[in-house]
Amino acid sequence: EVQLVQSGAEVKKPGESLQISCKGSGYSFTKSWIAWVRQKPGKGLEWMGIIYPGDSDTRYCPSFQGQVTISADRSINTAYLQWSSLKASDTAIYYCAREGDDDYVADYWGQGTLVTVSS
Amino acid sequence: QSVLTQPPSVSGAPGQRVTISCTGSSSNIGANYAVHWYQQLPGTAPKLLIFLNNIRPSGVPDRFSGSKSGPSASLAITGLQAEDEADYYCQSYDSSLSGWVFGGGTKLTVL
């Protein structure tokens, strides 16, 4: 069974750094792209970027380029989303999702990680 | 503003049929990229509902169906049930963005 398990909720102050994780299991982690999707409170889904753990090829949505870093450690089947300096506007739920074989579909999703940034 | 356009809300009584539209452009749906639909129940992660325009994953009731024509797509739900009350999102690929694009989401209310 394919599963994506994300790290727990975080509460941070503006300016702090943060890394959240997404561990895949039940499939060959290095052979599927993993995307990150943001959902601000009460709002819709926004694609942030995507990584291919097999070779760490990474693509970013222009809106998020330079704001976050996406990485992966294939030795432990885990993808990461990282901020170097959080802002209050980063408060959101962040989902990881696996890109399936069919035309850019997000076939499995993690449970989400709530990130709250507040002074 | 989302790249794909959906109505913010739709509603229907139990047993009725509702449709949710999703309009794109020549760089995404109109470029023949597939449309996928997700259901997000309150407080949960999105779940794949329809992929490749009209295919239901295993376990999704046949009350849910999808279609695509030109730069637009639609999700239809027949025999509405209270448990269908959720947010629904369409998604495709955009060649200008070189990435996924989502609709703004549609909140379905079962009256």
Interface residues (C-beta under 8 A of the other chain):
Chain A: A35 V37 G44 L45 E46 W47 G49 I50 R59 C61 P62 Y95 A97 G100 D102 D103 Y104 V105 A106 D107 Y108 W109 G110 Q111 G112
Chain B: S2 Y33 A34 H36 Y38 A45 P46 K47 L48 F51 L52 P57 Y89 Q91 S92 Y93 L97 S98 G99 W100 V101 F102 G103 G104 G105
